[in-house]
Amino acid sequence: MKRTLAIDCVSLVDKEVTVMAWVDTKRDHGKITFIDVHDRTGLIQVVGVGDDFRNLHPQDVVAITGIIQKRPESMVNKKIETGGIELKGSKVEILTKAHELPFDMGTESLNLELPTLLDFRSLTLRHPQVKAIFKVQAAVVEGFRKAATDLGCIEIFVPTTAASSTEGGAEVFKIDYYGHKAFLTQSPQLYKQMLVPVFERVFTISHAYRAEPSVTTRHLSESTQLDCEFGFVDFNELLDLVETVAVEMLKYAEEKCQAIFKEFSLEKIAFGKIPRLTLREAQEIIFKEFKRDSRKEKDLAPQDEVDICKWAKEKHDSDFVTITHFPTKAKPFYTKPDPEDEEYSLSYDLLFRGVEVLSGSQRINDYDQLIESIKSRGMDPKSFELYLQAFKFGMPPEGGLSFGLERLTMHILNLRNVREASLFPRDMERVDVRLSTIKDQK
């Protein structure tokens, strides 16, 4: 049986086709039944007569044969590409019959509480509104890959198990590795640095794991990172590269997903000149503009990030703002101190619509200085032996960046919770299913 995709039916008026798809909704009007079905290319309306069509249910997998015909002018649906045609069904075969759904999937908006949305994840991902999230996310990744490649980066693939903690902190998942101690990596950081002397410029898309004891709307225990690392660069060049990647990847995603942005009434991204502020400069602006004094803090609080982004949008027509020079002691051991004031580091965060979506820094590239930095954090250089080889045998001035994909997606689409931007989110309470239900079963 030859299959025709929904989108291809547009050019096949008066032709017989067989569409294989899922049933979305069904509307009975006397003897006639109207059915919306979808495949990977979109939705098409089917008109059928008889019990075979009347007995279909949402999410049934069907093969429907019939003639493609133009819809009456008054019935054209201009919101979808197939809105000018319909399939006059003559035969329907149920390939797989779906069970009764636990809730209505035929609504334009899937208004479910987050736990329900995730408990039935393999079902809720089929809803057009939810599916659109991950179409945009895929376009963001495409845009990132294109931007990084255009800057001369080579894609690399790094492991997610390591013999030592990447950041040197306590928020790591320890695992039994054939009787030895190992960790799930907090980032691909050490590995991408080791590849700089090999390729000079690299990028990777990798999973990262953080055993943070928190349940917030912006944190996940397992996230996807979009990372670049660049050799032979100074601090200002790094800031240029950060902003170039951010702007180009989001311009690409916005262009590719125009229909989704329009359908969901999403605000266009403001791409004005991105302001650059040191942490202290940002805190001064917050004090003057918003009358809140955080000038002695080592980082921006969530409300600070919201306010400084509001300032950037109003003053610079930019949804982005770059914050630099965080305290050296608050940053990982590989972060280079500012030679002019070593209390502060050559580090940066990129804020987008009120939240940090990227962090990065100029790295320490001197072997002896790196050894001292590791020791100053109470760690043993022997735990980083493979990593240190790259510096022992010649590392150029270098630095990089790391985006959090789910958090970025969340704020492009104005979602309520970062878990909505993860296909199968992991946090303190869930690994596919709620951990509390697993305990109950023991």
C-alpha positions in Angstrom: 0.0 0.0 0.0 1.6 3.3 -1.1 1.4 6.0 1.5 0.9 9.7 0.8 1.9 12.3 3.3 -0.6 15.0 4.4 1.4 17.9 3.0 1.8 16.2 -0.4 -2.0 15.9 -0.8 -2.2 19.7 -1.5 -0.9 19.0 -5.0 -3.0 15.9 -5.6 -6.6 17.3 -6.0 -8.9 14.8 -7.7 -6.3 12.0 -7.1 -6.8 8.9 -5.0 -4.4 8.6 -2.1 -3.9 6.6 1.1 -3.0 8.6 4.2 -1.6 6.9 7.2 -1.9 8.9 10.4 -3.2 9.3 13.9 -6.8 10.5 14.6 -6.8 13.8 16.4 -10.5 14.7 16.6 -13.8 13.4 15.3 -17.1 15.4 14.7 -20.3 13.6 13.7 -22.8 15.6 11.6 -25.7 13.3 10.9 -24.5 10.7 8.4 -21.2 12.5 7.8 -18.2 12.3 10.0 -15.4 14.9 9.9 -12.0 13.6 11.2 -8.8 15.5 11.7 -5.8 13.2 11.3 -2.1 14.0 11.4 1.2 12.6 10.3 4.8 14.0 10.6 4.1 16.7 8.0 0.8 18.1 9.4 -2.9 17.7 9.7 -5.6 16.9 7.1 -9.3 16.8 7.3 -11.1 13.6 6.3 -14.8 13.4 5.4 -16.3 10.0 5.7 -19.7 8.2 5.8 -20.6 5.1 7.6 -19.8 3.2 10.9 -16.2 2.6 10.0 -15.5 6.3 10.2 -18.0 7.0 13.0 -16.3 4.4 15.3 -12.9 5.9 15.1 -11.4 7.3 18.3 -8.6 9.8 19.2 -5.1 8.4 18.7 -6.2 5.4 16.6 -3.6 4.7 14.0 -5.4 4.5 10.6 -4.9 4.1 6.9 -7.6 6.1 5.0 -8.0 5.8 1.2 -10.0 8.3 -0.8 -10.1 11.2 -3.2 -8.5 14.6 -2.5 -10.9 17.4 -3.1 -10.9 21.2 -2.7 -12.8 22.6 0.3 -15.6 25.0 -0.3 -14.3 28.6 -0.1 -16.2 29.3 3.1 -14.6 26.2 4.8 -11.0 26.9 4.0 -8.7 26.8 7.1 -6.1 29.4 6.5 -4.2 28.5 9.6 -2.7 25.2 8.2 -1.0 24.4 4.9 -3.6 21.7 4.0 -6.5 24.0 4.9 -7.7 24.3 1.3 -8.3 20.6 0.7 -9.8 17.5 2.4 -9.8 13.8 1.9 -13.1 12.3 0.9 -12.6 8.9 2.5 -13.9 5.7 0.9 -12.1 3.1 3.0 -10.6 3.2 6.5 -8.4 0.5 8.1 -7.5 0.7 11.8 -3.8 -0.2 12.0 -3.7 0.1 15.8 -6.6 0.9 18.1 -5.9 3.3 21.0 -7.2 2.9 24.5 -9.6 5.5 25.9 -7.6 8.7 26.7 -7.2 10.0 30.3 -8.0 13.5 29.2 -9.1 15.5 26.1 -6.3 15.8 23.6 -8.4 17.6 21.0 -8.2 21.1 22.6 -6.1 23.9 21.1 -4.4 24.3 24.5 -3.4 21.4 26.8 -4.3 22.9 30.2 -2.9 20.3 32.5 -1.1 20.6 35.8 2.7 19.9 35.3 2.6 16.6 37.2 -0.1 15.2 34.9 1.7 16.6 31.9 4.7 14.6 32.8 3.0 11.5 34.2 1.5 10.9 30.7 4.5 12.2 28.9 4.5 9.8 25.9 0.9 10.9 25.3 1.1 14.7 26.0 4.1 15.0 23.7 1.8 14.3 20.8 -0.3 17.4 21.4 0.5 20.1 18.8 1.2 22.8 21.4 3.7 20.5 23.2 5.2 19.1 20.0 5.8 22.7 18.9 8.2 23.3 21.8 10.5 20.6 20.6 10.3 21.7 17.0 11.6 25.1 18.1 14.2 23.4 20.3 15.4 21.4 17.4 15.8 24.6 15.3 17.8 26.2 18.1 20.2 23.2 18.0 20.4 23.5 14.2 21.1 27.2 14.6 23.8 26.6 17.2 25.5 23.9 15.1 25.5 26.2 12.0 26.8 29.3 14.0 29.6 27.2 15.6 30.6 25.6 12.2 30.6 29.1 10.5 33.1 30.2 13.2 35.4 27.3 12.3 34.5 24.9 15.1 34.7 21.1 14.6 32.0 19.0 16.3 33.3 16.7 19.0 31.6 14.0 21.1 32.7 13.7 24.7 32.0 11.2 27.5 29.6 11.8 30.4 31.5 9.7 32.9 34.7 11.0 34.4 37.2 10.0 37.0 37.0 13.4 38.8 34.5 16.2 39.5 34.5 18.8 36.7 33.8 21.8 38.8 35.3 20.4 42.0 32.1 20.8 43.9 29.8 18.5 45.9 26.9 18.6 43.5 27.9 15.5 41.5 26.4 12.1 41.0 28.8 9.4 42.1 28.6 6.0 40.4 30.1 2.6 40.9 32.2 2.0 37.8 33.3 -1.6 37.8 34.2 -1.3 41.5 35.9 2.1 41.1 34.6 5.5 41.9 33.5 7.7 39.0 31.2 10.7 38.4 28.6 11.8 35.9 30.0 14.9 34.3 28.7 18.3 35.4 29.7 19.6 31.9 31.9 18.7 28.9 34.3 21.4 30.1 37.5 19.5 30.7 37.2 17.4 27.5 36.5 20.3 25.2 39.5 22.1 26.6 41.7 19.1 25.9 40.6 19.3 22.2 41.7 22.9 21.7 45.4 21.9 21.0 44.0 19.4 18.5 41.5 21.4 16.5 41.8 25.0 18.0 38.0 25.5 17.8 35.4 22.9 18.8 31.8 22.5 19.8 29.8 19.8 21.4 26.2 19.0 22.4 26.3 17.1 25.6 24.3 16.0 28.6 25.3 17.4 32.0 24.4 16.3 35.5 24.0 18.3 38.6 23.0 16.8 41.9 21.5 20.1 43.2 19.2 19.5 46.1 16.6 21.9 44.8 13.2 21.9 43.0 12.8 25.1 41.1 11.2 26.2 37.8 14.6 26.7 36.2 16.8 23.8 37.3 17.1 20.2 36.1 19.3 17.3 37.3 20.1 16.4 33.7 20.3 19.0 31.1 21.6 19.5 27.5 24.5 21.9 27.0 25.6 23.6 23.8 29.3 24.3 24.2 32.1 25.9 22.2 35.7 26.3 23.0 38.1 28.7 21.1 41.9 28.8 21.0 44.1 31.9 20.3 41.5 34.4 21.7 41.5 37.2 24.2 38.7 38.3 26.5 37.1 40.8 24.2 37.2 38.3 21.2 35.5 35.8 23.4 32.7 38.2 24.2 32.3 38.9 20.5 32.1 35.1 19.8 29.6 34.5 22.6 27.2 37.2 21.3 27.7 36.1 17.7 26.7 32.5 18.5 23.7 33.6 20.6 22.3 36.0 18.0 22.9 33.8 14.9 21.4 30.6 16.5 18.2 32.4 17.7 17.8 34.3 14.4 18.0 30.9 12.6 15.4 29.4 15.0 13.0 32.3 14.7 13.2 32.3 10.9 12.8 28.5 10.6 9.8 28.4 13.1 8.0 31.5 11.8 4.7 29.6 11.6 5.0 28.4 15.2 5.9 31.9 16.5 2.9 33.3 14.7 0.5 30.5 15.7 1.4 30.9 19.4 1.6 34.7 19.3 5.2 34.6 20.5 7.0 37.9 20.9 9.8 38.5 18.4 13.3 38.5 19.8 14.9 41.9 20.2 18.3 41.8 18.5 19.6 45.3 19.4 23.3 45.9 20.3 23.9 43.7 23.3 25.1 45.8 26.3 28.1 44.6 28.2 28.4 45.2 32.0 30.6 44.1 34.7 28.8 42.5 37.7 29.5 45.7 39.7 28.2 47.9 36.9 25.0 45.8 36.7 24.5 46.0 40.4 24.9 49.8 40.3 22.2 50.1 37.6 19.9 47.9 39.7 20.5 50.2 42.7 19.9 53.4 40.7 17.0 52.2 38.5 15.2 49.7 40.7 16.2 51.0 44.2 17.4 47.6 45.4 20.9 47.4 46.8 22.7 44.1 45.9 26.1 45.8 45.4 27.9 43.5 47.9 26.6 40.3 46.5 28.9 37.8 44.6 26.3 37.1 41.9 23.0 38.4 40.6 19.9 37.2 42.3 17.0 36.0 40.1 15.2 39.3 40.4 18.4 41.1 39.5 18.6 39.2 36.3 14.9 40.1 35.5 15.5 43.8 36.2 18.8 44.2 34.3 17.2 42.5 31.3 14.3 44.9 31.5 16.8 47.7 31.5 18.6 46.3 28.5 15.3 45.9 26.6 14.2 49.5 27.4 17.6 51.2 26.9 19.2 49.1 24.1 16.3 47.2 22.5 18.0 44.0 23.3 16.7 40.8 24.9 20.3 40.0 25.8 22.8 41.5 28.2 26.3 40.3 28.9 27.5 40.3 32.5 31.3 40.0 33.2 33.8 39.9 36.0 32.4 37.6 38.6 34.5 37.0 41.8 37.3 34.6 41.1 36.6 32.5 44.2 33.0 31.9 43.1 34.1 30.4 39.7 35.6 27.0 38.8 39.3 26.4 39.1 40.0 26.8 35.4 38.6 30.4 35.2 41.3 33.0 34.6 41.6 35.9 37.1 41.6 39.4 35.6 45.4 40.4 35.6 44.3 43.9 36.5 42.4 42.8 39.6 42.6 39.1 40.5 39.7 39.3 42.9 37.5 39.3 39.8 37.7 36.8 36.9 37.5 37.0 33.1 34.2 35.3 33.2 30.8 36.1 31.7 27.1 35.2 31.8 24.7 35.9 29.0 21.2 36.8 30.2 18.2 36.4 28.0 14.7 37.7 28.9 15.4 37.7 32.6 17.5 34.6 33.2 21.1 33.4 32.7 21.2 31.0 29.7 25.0 30.9 29.1 28.1 31.0 31.1 31.8 31.0 30.1 35.2 32.5 30.7 38.7 33.0 29.5 40.6 29.9 30.9 43.9 29.6 32.7 46.2 28.2 30.0 49.4 28.2 32.0 50.3 24.8 33.4 51.8 25.9 36.7 49.1 28.5 37.3 46.5 25.8 36.7 48.2 23.5 39.2 48.1 26.2 41.8 44.5 27.0 41.2 43.5 23.3 41.6 45.5 23.1 44.9 43.9 26.3 46.2 40.5 24.7 45.9 41.6 21.8 48.1 41.8 19.4 45.2 44.6 17.0 44.1 46.2 17.7 40.7 46.6 13.9 40.3 42.8 13.6 39.9 43.2 15.7 36.7 46.2 14.0 35.2 44.8 13.5 31.7 43.4 17.0 31.6 46.6 18.6 32.7 48.6 16.8 29.9 47.0 19.2 27.5 48.4 22.2 29.3 51.8 20.6 30.1 52.5 20.2 26.4 51.3 23.6 25.2 47.9 25.3 25.5 47.2 28.6 23.7 45.1 31.4 25.3 41.6 30.0 25.1 38.1 30.2 26.4 34.6 29.1 25.7 30.9 29.2 26.4 28.0 26.9 27.4 24.3 27.3 26.8 21.6 25.5 28.7 19.3 24.3 26.0 16.2 23.6 28.0 16.4 26.9 29.9 16.9 28.8 26.6 13.9 27.1 25.0 11.8 27.9 28.1 12.4 31.6 27.7 12.1 31.7 23.9 8.6 30.2 24.3 7.7 31.9 27.6 7.0 28.5 29.3 6.1 28.3 33.0 8.7 25.7 33.9 12.0 24.4 32.4 10.6 20.8 32.7 8.2 21.7 29.9 11.2 22.2 27.6 12.7 18.8 28.4 11.3 15.7 26.6 11.7 13.5 29.7 12.9 15.7 32.5 15.0 14.5 35.4 14.9 16.2 38.8 14.9 15.3 42.5 11.4 13.9 42.2 11.3 12.2 38.8 13.2 9.7 36.5 10.6 9.0 33.9 8.1 8.4 36.7 7.7 10.0 40.1 10.3 8.4 42.4 7.7 8.3 45.2 5.7 5.8 43.2 8.8 3.5 42.8 9.3 3.6 46.6 5.7 2.7 47.1 6.1 -0.4 45.0 9.1 -1.7 47.0 
